[in-house]
Amino acid sequence: MRCMMIIAASILCCARLALAGPDAYREFPMLSSLKVSSADLVSPSVHEGVIMDVLGEGTFLMREKVYLIFRESEVNGVPAEQAKFTLKKGAKVRATVYRLPNKAYFVSELEIK
């Protein structure tokens, strides 16, 4: 009987997660996970272009460079974790970015057009 209750609870939990959609449990890494502080970020630049490929949650290719969205990022004027957005190949974007030591770009502000 106890085993049946555990199985039923597991099925309900999985169904709830599946119905919640991709934006419901979005969590981005912190910038400090790359051992970079906001004091290390100098001279932002603005990059505009088209997303060439989406590599994962909050990571995309544009202009043959990797762009990373972190908790500290804003998407369309809203903090990234609270924003409802989907990165799609071919979408036009405008990003305020900082170059990171690993040759990728930290996206400070992202505007999806």
TORMI-436037 format. One record per residue: residue number from 1; residue in three letters; chain; y, x, z of N, C-alpha, C, O, CB in turn. Coordinates in steps of 0.1 Angstrom, whole numbers, plus 5000, padded with zeros to 4 digits. Glycine has a CB too. Layout:
N
+-----+-----+---+------+------+------+------+------+------+------+------+------+------+------+------+------+------+------+
|   k |   r | c |  n.y |  n.x |  n.z | ca.y | ca.x | ca.z |  c.y |  c.x |  c.z |  o.y |  o.x |  o.z | cb.y | cb.x | cb.z |
+-----+-----+---+------+------+------+------+------+------+------+------+------+------+------+------+------+------+------+
| NUM | ALA | A |    Y |    X |    Z |    Y |    X |    Z |    Y |    X |    Z |    Y |    X |    Z |    Y |    X |    Z |
...
+-----+-----+---+------+------+------+------+------+------+------+------+------+------+------+------+------+------+------+
This chain:
113
+-----+-----+---+------+------+------+------+------+------+------+------+------+------+------+------+------+------+------+
|   k |   r | c |  n.y |  n.x |  n.z | ca.y | ca.x | ca.z |  c.y |  c.x |  c.z |  o.y |  o.x |  o.z | cb.y | cb.x | cb.z |
+-----+-----+---+------+------+------+------+------+------+------+------+------+------+------+------+------+------+------+
|   1 | MET | A | 4988 | 5008 | 5000 | 5000 | 5000 | 5000 | 5013 | 5009 | 5000 | 5022 | 5006 | 4993 | 5000 | 4991 | 5012 |
|   2 | ARG | A | 5012 | 5019 | 5008 | 5024 | 5028 | 5009 | 5026 | 5035 | 4996 | 5038 | 5037 | 4992 | 5022 | 5038 | 5021 |
|   3 | CYS | A | 5015 | 5039 | 4990 | 5016 | 5046 | 4977 | 5023 | 5037 | 4966 | 5031 | 5041 | 4958 | 5002 | 5050 | 4972 |
|   4 | MET | A | 5019 | 5024 | 4966 | 5025 | 5014 | 4957 | 5040 | 5013 | 4959 | 5048 | 5011 | 4950 | 5018 | 5001 | 4958 |
|   5 | MET | A | 5044 | 5013 | 4972 | 5058 | 5012 | 4975 | 5066 | 5024 | 4970 | 5077 | 5022 | 4965 | 5061 | 5010 | 4990 |
|   6 | ILE | A | 5060 | 5036 | 4972 | 5067 | 5048 | 4967 | 5068 | 5048 | 4952 | 5079 | 5051 | 4946 | 5059 | 5060 | 4971 |
|   7 | ILE | A | 5058 | 5043 | 4945 | 5058 | 5043 | 4930 | 5069 | 5032 | 4926 | 5076 | 5035 | 4916 | 5044 | 5039 | 4925 |
|   8 | ALA | A | 5069 | 5021 | 4932 | 5079 | 5011 | 4928 | 5093 | 5016 | 4931 | 5102 | 5014 | 4922 | 5077 | 4998 | 4937 |
|   9 | ALA | A | 5095 | 5023 | 4942 | 5109 | 5028 | 4945 | 5112 | 5039 | 4934 | 5124 | 5040 | 4930 | 5109 | 5034 | 4959 |
|  10 | SER | A | 5103 | 5047 | 4930 | 5106 | 5057 | 4920 | 5109 | 5051 | 4907 | 5119 | 5056 | 4900 | 5093 | 5066 | 4918 |
|  11 | ILE | A | 5102 | 5041 | 4903 | 5105 | 5034 | 4890 | 5119 | 5028 | 4891 | 5126 | 5028 | 4881 | 5094 | 5023 | 4887 |
|  12 | LEU | A | 5122 | 5021 | 4902 | 5136 | 5015 | 4903 | 5147 | 5026 | 4902 | 5157 | 5023 | 4896 | 5137 | 5007 | 4916 |
|  13 | CYS | A | 5144 | 5037 | 4909 | 5154 | 5048 | 4909 | 5156 | 5053 | 4895 | 5168 | 5055 | 4891 | 5150 | 5059 | 4919 |
|  14 | CYS | A | 5145 | 5055 | 4888 | 5146 | 5061 | 4874 | 5153 | 5051 | 4865 | 5161 | 5055 | 4856 | 5132 | 5064 | 4869 |
|  15 | ALA | A | 5150 | 5038 | 4866 | 5156 | 5028 | 4858 | 5171 | 5027 | 4861 | 5179 | 5025 | 4852 | 5150 | 5014 | 4860 |
|  16 | ARG | A | 5175 | 5028 | 4873 | 5189 | 5028 | 4877 | 5197 | 5039 | 4871 | 5208 | 5038 | 4866 | 5191 | 5028 | 4892 |
|  17 | LEU | A | 5191 | 5051 | 4871 | 5197 | 5063 | 4865 | 5198 | 5062 | 4850 | 5208 | 5066 | 4844 | 5189 | 5076 | 4869 |
|  18 | ALA | A | 5188 | 5056 | 4844 | 5188 | 5054 | 4829 | 5199 | 5044 | 4825 | 5205 | 5046 | 4815 | 5174 | 5050 | 4824 |
|  19 | LEU | A | 5201 | 5034 | 4833 | 5210 | 5023 | 4829 | 5225 | 5027 | 4832 | 5234 | 5022 | 4827 | 5207 | 5011 | 4836 |
|  20 | ALA | A | 5226 | 5037 | 4841 | 5240 | 5041 | 4845 | 5248 | 5048 | 4834 | 5260 | 5047 | 4834 | 5239 | 5051 | 4857 |
|  21 | GLY | A | 5241 | 5054 | 4825 | 5248 | 5060 | 4813 | 5251 | 5075 | 4816 | 5250 | 5079 | 4827 | 5261 | 5053 | 4810 |
|  22 | PRO | A | 5255 | 5082 | 4806 | 5257 | 5096 | 4807 | 5269 | 5100 | 4815 | 5270 | 5111 | 4821 | 5259 | 5102 | 4793 |
|  23 | ASP | A | 5279 | 5091 | 4816 | 5291 | 5095 | 4824 | 5290 | 5093 | 4839 | 5299 | 5098 | 4846 | 5303 | 5087 | 4818 |
|  24 | ALA | A | 5281 | 5085 | 4843 | 5280 | 5081 | 4857 | 5277 | 5093 | 4867 | 5282 | 5092 | 4878 | 5270 | 5071 | 4859 |
|  25 | TYR | A | 5270 | 5102 | 4862 | 5266 | 5113 | 4872 | 5271 | 5127 | 4866 | 5264 | 5137 | 4868 | 5251 | 5113 | 4874 |
|  26 | ARG | A | 5282 | 5127 | 4860 | 5288 | 5139 | 4854 | 5293 | 5148 | 4865 | 5300 | 5144 | 4874 | 5299 | 5136 | 4844 |
|  27 | GLU | A | 5288 | 5161 | 4864 | 5293 | 5171 | 4874 | 5295 | 5184 | 4866 | 5286 | 5189 | 4859 | 5283 | 5172 | 4886 |
|  28 | PHE | A | 5306 | 5189 | 4868 | 5310 | 5202 | 4861 | 5310 | 5213 | 4871 | 5312 | 5211 | 4883 | 5323 | 5201 | 4854 |
|  29 | PRO | A | 5307 | 5225 | 4867 | 5307 | 5237 | 4876 | 5321 | 5240 | 4880 | 5331 | 5236 | 4873 | 5300 | 5249 | 4869 |
|  30 | MET | A | 5323 | 5248 | 4890 | 5336 | 5252 | 4894 | 5339 | 5266 | 4887 | 5330 | 5273 | 4884 | 5337 | 5254 | 4910 |
|  31 | LEU | A | 5352 | 5268 | 4885 | 5356 | 5280 | 4879 | 5352 | 5293 | 4887 | 5349 | 5303 | 4881 | 5371 | 5281 | 4877 |
|  32 | SER | A | 5351 | 5291 | 4900 | 5347 | 5302 | 4909 | 5333 | 5306 | 4907 | 5329 | 5317 | 4911 | 5350 | 5298 | 4923 |
|  33 | SER | A | 5325 | 5298 | 4900 | 5311 | 5301 | 4898 | 5309 | 5313 | 4888 | 5299 | 5319 | 4888 | 5303 | 5289 | 4892 |
|  34 | LEU | A | 5320 | 5315 | 4881 | 5320 | 5327 | 4872 | 5327 | 5339 | 4878 | 5330 | 5349 | 4872 | 5327 | 5323 | 4859 |
|  35 | LYS | A | 5330 | 5338 | 4891 | 5337 | 5348 | 4899 | 5351 | 5351 | 4893 | 5355 | 5362 | 4892 | 5329 | 5361 | 4899 |
|  36 | VAL | A | 5357 | 5340 | 4889 | 5371 | 5340 | 4884 | 5380 | 5331 | 4893 | 5376 | 5320 | 4896 | 5372 | 5336 | 4869 |
|  37 | SER | A | 5391 | 5336 | 4897 | 5400 | 5328 | 4905 | 5412 | 5323 | 4896 | 5414 | 5329 | 4885 | 5405 | 5335 | 4918 |
|  38 | SER | A | 5419 | 5313 | 4900 | 5430 | 5309 | 4892 | 5441 | 5319 | 4892 | 5449 | 5319 | 4882 | 5436 | 5296 | 4898 |
|  39 | ALA | A | 5441 | 5329 | 4901 | 5451 | 5340 | 4900 | 5448 | 5349 | 4889 | 5457 | 5356 | 4884 | 5451 | 5348 | 4913 |
|  40 | ASP | A | 5435 | 5350 | 4884 | 5431 | 5358 | 4873 | 5435 | 5352 | 4859 | 5435 | 5359 | 4849 | 5416 | 5361 | 4873 |
|  41 | LEU | A | 5439 | 5340 | 4859 | 5442 | 5333 | 4847 | 5457 | 5335 | 4843 | 5466 | 5330 | 4851 | 5439 | 5318 | 4848 |
|  42 | VAL | A | 5460 | 5342 | 4833 | 5474 | 5345 | 4829 | 5475 | 5341 | 4814 | 5465 | 5342 | 4806 | 5478 | 5359 | 4831 |
|  43 | SER | A | 5487 | 5338 | 4810 | 5490 | 5335 | 4796 | 5481 | 5325 | 4789 | 5472 | 5329 | 4781 | 5491 | 5348 | 4788 |
|  44 | PRO | A | 5483 | 5312 | 4792 | 5475 | 5302 | 4785 | 5479 | 5301 | 4770 | 5490 | 5305 | 4766 | 5477 | 5288 | 4791 |
|  45 | SER | A | 5470 | 5297 | 4762 | 5473 | 5295 | 4748 | 5468 | 5281 | 4744 | 5459 | 5275 | 4750 | 5467 | 5306 | 4739 |
|  46 | VAL | A | 5473 | 5275 | 4733 | 5469 | 5262 | 4728 | 5461 | 5264 | 4716 | 5465 | 5271 | 4706 | 5482 | 5253 | 4726 |
|  47 | HIS | A | 5449 | 5258 | 4716 | 5440 | 5259 | 4704 | 5438 | 5245 | 4699 | 5435 | 5236 | 4707 | 5427 | 5266 | 4708 |
|  48 | GLU | A | 5440 | 5243 | 4686 | 5437 | 5230 | 4680 | 5426 | 5232 | 4669 | 5426 | 5242 | 4662 | 5450 | 5223 | 4674 |
|  49 | GLY | A | 5418 | 5222 | 4668 | 5407 | 5223 | 4658 | 5397 | 5212 | 4659 | 5400 | 5201 | 4665 | 5400 | 5236 | 4659 |
|  50 | VAL | A | 5386 | 5214 | 4653 | 5375 | 5204 | 4653 | 5363 | 5210 | 4660 | 5360 | 5222 | 4658 | 5371 | 5200 | 4638 |
|  51 | ILE | A | 5356 | 5202 | 4668 | 5344 | 5207 | 4675 | 5333 | 5209 | 4665 | 5330 | 5200 | 4657 | 5340 | 5196 | 4686 |
|  52 | MET | A | 5328 | 5221 | 4664 | 5318 | 5225 | 4655 | 5304 | 5221 | 4660 | 5295 | 5217 | 4652 | 5318 | 5240 | 4652 |
|  53 | ASP | A | 5302 | 5222 | 4673 | 5289 | 5219 | 4679 | 5291 | 5217 | 4694 | 5300 | 5223 | 4700 | 5279 | 5230 | 4677 |
|  54 | VAL | A | 5283 | 5208 | 4700 | 5283 | 5206 | 4714 | 5270 | 5213 | 4720 | 5259 | 5210 | 4716 | 5283 | 5190 | 4718 |
|  55 | LEU | A | 5273 | 5222 | 4729 | 5262 | 5230 | 4734 | 5256 | 5225 | 4747 | 5245 | 5229 | 4751 | 5267 | 5244 | 4737 |
|  56 | GLY | A | 5263 | 5216 | 4754 | 5258 | 5210 | 4766 | 5269 | 5203 | 4773 | 5280 | 5201 | 4767 | 5252 | 5221 | 4775 |
|  57 | GLU | A | 5267 | 5198 | 4785 | 5277 | 5190 | 4792 | 5289 | 5199 | 4795 | 5288 | 5209 | 4802 | 5271 | 5185 | 4806 |
|  58 | GLY | A | 5300 | 5196 | 4788 | 5312 | 5203 | 4790 | 5313 | 5217 | 4783 | 5322 | 5225 | 4787 | 5314 | 5206 | 4805 |
|  59 | THR | A | 5305 | 5219 | 4774 | 5305 | 5232 | 4766 | 5304 | 5229 | 4751 | 5296 | 5222 | 4747 | 5293 | 5241 | 4770 |
|  60 | PHE | A | 5314 | 5234 | 4744 | 5314 | 5232 | 4730 | 5319 | 5244 | 4722 | 5325 | 5253 | 4727 | 5323 | 5220 | 4726 |
|  61 | LEU | A | 5316 | 5244 | 4709 | 5320 | 5254 | 4700 | 5332 | 5249 | 4691 | 5331 | 5238 | 4686 | 5309 | 5259 | 4691 |
|  62 | MET | A | 5342 | 5257 | 4690 | 5353 | 5254 | 4681 | 5359 | 5268 | 4677 | 5360 | 5277 | 4684 | 5365 | 5246 | 4689 |
|  63 | ARG | A | 5361 | 5269 | 4664 | 5366 | 5281 | 4658 | 5357 | 5293 | 4661 | 5361 | 5304 | 4663 | 5380 | 5284 | 4663 |
|  64 | GLU | A | 5344 | 5290 | 4661 | 5333 | 5300 | 4664 | 5335 | 5306 | 4678 | 5330 | 5318 | 4680 | 5333 | 5310 | 4653 |
|  65 | LYS | A | 5341 | 5300 | 4687 | 5342 | 5304 | 4701 | 5337 | 5294 | 4710 | 5336 | 5282 | 4707 | 5357 | 5308 | 4704 |
|  66 | VAL | A | 5333 | 5298 | 4722 | 5327 | 5289 | 4732 | 5338 | 5284 | 4742 | 5346 | 5293 | 4747 | 5315 | 5296 | 4740 |
|  67 | TYR | A | 5339 | 5271 | 4744 | 5349 | 5265 | 4753 | 5342 | 5258 | 4764 | 5332 | 5251 | 4762 | 5358 | 5255 | 4745 |
|  68 | LEU | A | 5346 | 5261 | 4776 | 5340 | 5256 | 4788 | 5349 | 5246 | 4796 | 5360 | 5250 | 4799 | 5335 | 5267 | 4797 |
|  69 | ILE | A | 5344 | 5235 | 4800 | 5351 | 5225 | 4808 | 5346 | 5227 | 4823 | 5334 | 5226 | 4825 | 5350 | 5211 | 4803 |
|  70 | PHE | A | 5355 | 5229 | 4832 | 5351 | 5230 | 4846 | 5357 | 5219 | 4854 | 5365 | 5210 | 4849 | 5356 | 5244 | 4852 |
|  71 | ARG | A | 5354 | 5218 | 4867 | 5360 | 5208 | 4876 | 5375 | 5209 | 4876 | 5382 | 5198 | 4878 | 5355 | 5210 | 4890 |
|  72 | GLU | A | 5381 | 5220 | 4874 | 5395 | 5222 | 4875 | 5402 | 5218 | 4862 | 5414 | 5217 | 4861 | 5398 | 5237 | 4877 |
|  73 | SER | A | 5394 | 5214 | 4852 | 5399 | 5210 | 4839 | 5404 | 5195 | 4839 | 5400 | 5187 | 4848 | 5389 | 5211 | 4828 |
|  74 | GLU | A | 5413 | 5192 | 4830 | 5418 | 5178 | 4828 | 5415 | 5174 | 4814 | 5416 | 5182 | 4804 | 5433 | 5177 | 4831 |
|  75 | VAL | A | 5410 | 5162 | 4812 | 5407 | 5157 | 4799 | 5415 | 5144 | 4797 | 5414 | 5134 | 4804 | 5391 | 5153 | 4797 |
|  76 | ASN | A | 5423 | 5144 | 4787 | 5433 | 5133 | 4784 | 5441 | 5130 | 4796 | 5444 | 5118 | 4799 | 5425 | 5121 | 4779 |
|  77 | GLY | A | 5445 | 5140 | 4804 | 5454 | 5138 | 4816 | 5447 | 5133 | 4828 | 5453 | 5130 | 4838 | 5464 | 5128 | 4812 |
|  78 | VAL | A | 5433 | 5133 | 4828 | 5425 | 5129 | 4840 | 5416 | 5140 | 4844 | 5411 | 5147 | 4835 | 5417 | 5116 | 4837 |
|  79 | PRO | A | 5414 | 5143 | 4857 | 5405 | 5153 | 4861 | 5391 | 5151 | 4854 | 5386 | 5140 | 4852 | 5403 | 5153 | 4876 |
|  80 | ALA | A | 5385 | 5162 | 4850 | 5373 | 5161 | 4841 | 5362 | 5153 | 4847 | 5355 | 5146 | 4840 | 5368 | 5175 | 4839 |
|  81 | GLU | A | 5359 | 5154 | 4860 | 5348 | 5147 | 4866 | 5351 | 5132 | 4867 | 5341 | 5124 | 4867 | 5346 | 5152 | 4880 |
|  82 | GLN | A | 5363 | 5128 | 4866 | 5367 | 5113 | 4866 | 5369 | 5108 | 4852 | 5369 | 5095 | 4851 | 5379 | 5111 | 4875 |
|  83 | ALA | A | 5371 | 5116 | 4843 | 5375 | 5112 | 4829 | 5362 | 5106 | 4822 | 5351 | 5111 | 4824 | 5380 | 5123 | 4821 |
|  84 | LYS | A | 5364 | 5096 | 4814 | 5353 | 5090 | 4806 | 5355 | 5095 | 4792 | 5364 | 5091 | 4785 | 5353 | 5075 | 4807 |
|  85 | PHE | A | 5347 | 5105 | 4788 | 5348 | 5110 | 4775 | 5335 | 5115 | 4770 | 5326 | 5117 | 4778 | 5359 | 5122 | 4774 |
|  86 | THR | A | 5333 | 5117 | 4757 | 5321 | 5122 | 4751 | 5326 | 5132 | 4741 | 5334 | 5130 | 4732 | 5312 | 5111 | 4745 |
|  87 | LEU | A | 5320 | 5144 | 4742 | 5323 | 5155 | 4732 | 5314 | 5152 | 4720 | 5301 | 5151 | 4721 | 5320 | 5169 | 4738 |
|  88 | LYS | A | 5320 | 5151 | 4708 | 5312 | 5148 | 4696 | 5315 | 5159 | 4685 | 5327 | 5163 | 4684 | 5314 | 5134 | 4691 |
|  89 | LYS | A | 5305 | 5162 | 4678 | 5307 | 5172 | 4667 | 5316 | 5165 | 4657 | 5314 | 5153 | 4653 | 5293 | 5175 | 4660 |
|  90 | GLY | A | 5326 | 5173 | 4653 | 5336 | 5167 | 4643 | 5348 | 5161 | 4649 | 5358 | 5158 | 4642 | 5329 | 5157 | 4634 |
|  91 | ALA | A | 5349 | 5160 | 4662 | 5361 | 5154 | 4669 | 5372 | 5164 | 4669 | 5370 | 5176 | 4671 | 5357 | 5150 | 4683 |
|  92 | LYS | A | 5384 | 5159 | 4666 | 5396 | 5168 | 4667 | 5401 | 5169 | 4681 | 5402 | 5159 | 4688 | 5407 | 5162 | 4657 |
|  93 | VAL | A | 5404 | 5181 | 4685 | 5408 | 5183 | 4699 | 5420 | 5193 | 4699 | 5422 | 5201 | 4690 | 5397 | 5188 | 4708 |
|  94 | ARG | A | 5427 | 5192 | 4710 | 5438 | 5201 | 4713 | 5436 | 5206 | 4727 | 5435 | 5198 | 4737 | 5453 | 5195 | 4711 |
|  95 | ALA | A | 5434 | 5219 | 4729 | 5431 | 5224 | 4742 | 5440 | 5235 | 4747 | 5444 | 5244 | 4739 | 5416 | 5230 | 4742 |
|  96 | THR | A | 5444 | 5235 | 4759 | 5452 | 5246 | 4766 | 5441 | 5254 | 4773 | 5434 | 5249 | 4781 | 5463 | 5240 | 4776 |
|  97 | VAL | A | 5440 | 5267 | 4769 | 5429 | 5275 | 4773 | 5433 | 5288 | 4779 | 5444 | 5293 | 4777 | 5419 | 5277 | 4762 |
|  98 | TYR | A | 5424 | 5294 | 4787 | 5426 | 5308 | 4792 | 5414 | 5316 | 4788 | 5402 | 5310 | 4789 | 5428 | 5308 | 4808 |
|  99 | ARG | A | 5415 | 5328 | 4784 | 5404 | 5336 | 4780 | 5397 | 5341 | 4793 | 5404 | 5346 | 4802 | 5409 | 5349 | 4771 |
| 100 | LEU | A | 5384 | 5341 | 4793 | 5376 | 5345 | 4804 | 5370 | 5359 | 4801 | 5369 | 5363 | 4790 | 5365 | 5335 | 4808 |
| 101 | PRO | A | 5366 | 5366 | 4812 | 5360 | 5380 | 4810 | 5348 | 5379 | 4801 | 5345 | 5389 | 4794 | 5357 | 5386 | 4823 |
| 102 | ASN | A | 5340 | 5368 | 4801 | 5328 | 5367 | 4793 | 5330 | 5363 | 4779 | 5321 | 5359 | 4772 | 5318 | 5358 | 4800 |
| 103 | LYS | A | 5343 | 5364 | 4774 | 5347 | 5361 | 4760 | 5347 | 5346 | 4757 | 5350 | 5343 | 4745 | 5338 | 5368 | 4751 |
| 104 | ALA | A | 5344 | 5338 | 4766 | 5346 | 5323 | 4764 | 5360 | 5319 | 4768 | 5368 | 5327 | 4773 | 5335 | 5316 | 4772 |
| 105 | TYR | A | 5363 | 5306 | 4766 | 5376 | 5301 | 4770 | 5374 | 5290 | 4781 | 5366 | 5281 | 4779 | 5383 | 5295 | 4758 |
| 106 | PHE | A | 5382 | 5291 | 4791 | 5383 | 5280 | 4802 | 5393 | 5270 | 4796 | 5404 | 5273 | 4794 | 5387 | 5286 | 4816 |
| 107 | VAL | A | 5388 | 5258 | 4795 | 5397 | 5247 | 4791 | 5404 | 5241 | 4803 | 5398 | 5235 | 4811 | 5389 | 5236 | 4783 |
| 108 | SER | A | 5417 | 5244 | 4803 | 5425 | 5238 | 4814 | 5429 | 5224 | 4811 | 5427 | 5215 | 4820 | 5438 | 5247 | 4816 |
| 109 | GLU | A | 5433 | 5221 | 4799 | 5437 | 5207 | 4795 | 5431 | 5205 | 4781 | 5432 | 5213 | 4772 | 5452 | 5205 | 4795 |
| 110 | LEU | A | 5424 | 5193 | 4780 | 5418 | 5189 | 4767 | 5423 | 5176 | 4763 | 5423 | 5166 | 4771 | 5403 | 5190 | 4768 |
| 111 | GLU | A | 5428 | 5175 | 4751 | 5432 | 5162 | 4745 | 5423 | 5159 | 4733 | 5423 | 5166 | 4723 | 5447 | 5162 | 4741 |
| 112 | ILE | A | 5415 | 5148 | 4734 | 5406 | 5144 | 4723 | 5414 | 5134 | 4715 | 5418 | 5124 | 4720 | 5393 | 5138 | 4729 |
| 113 | LYS | A | 5415 | 5137 | 4702 | 5423 | 5128 | 4693 | 5414 | 5118 | 4686 | 5419 | 5110 | 4678 | 5430 | 5137 | 4683 |
+-----+-----+---+------+------+------+------+------+------+------+------+------+------+------+------+------+------+------+
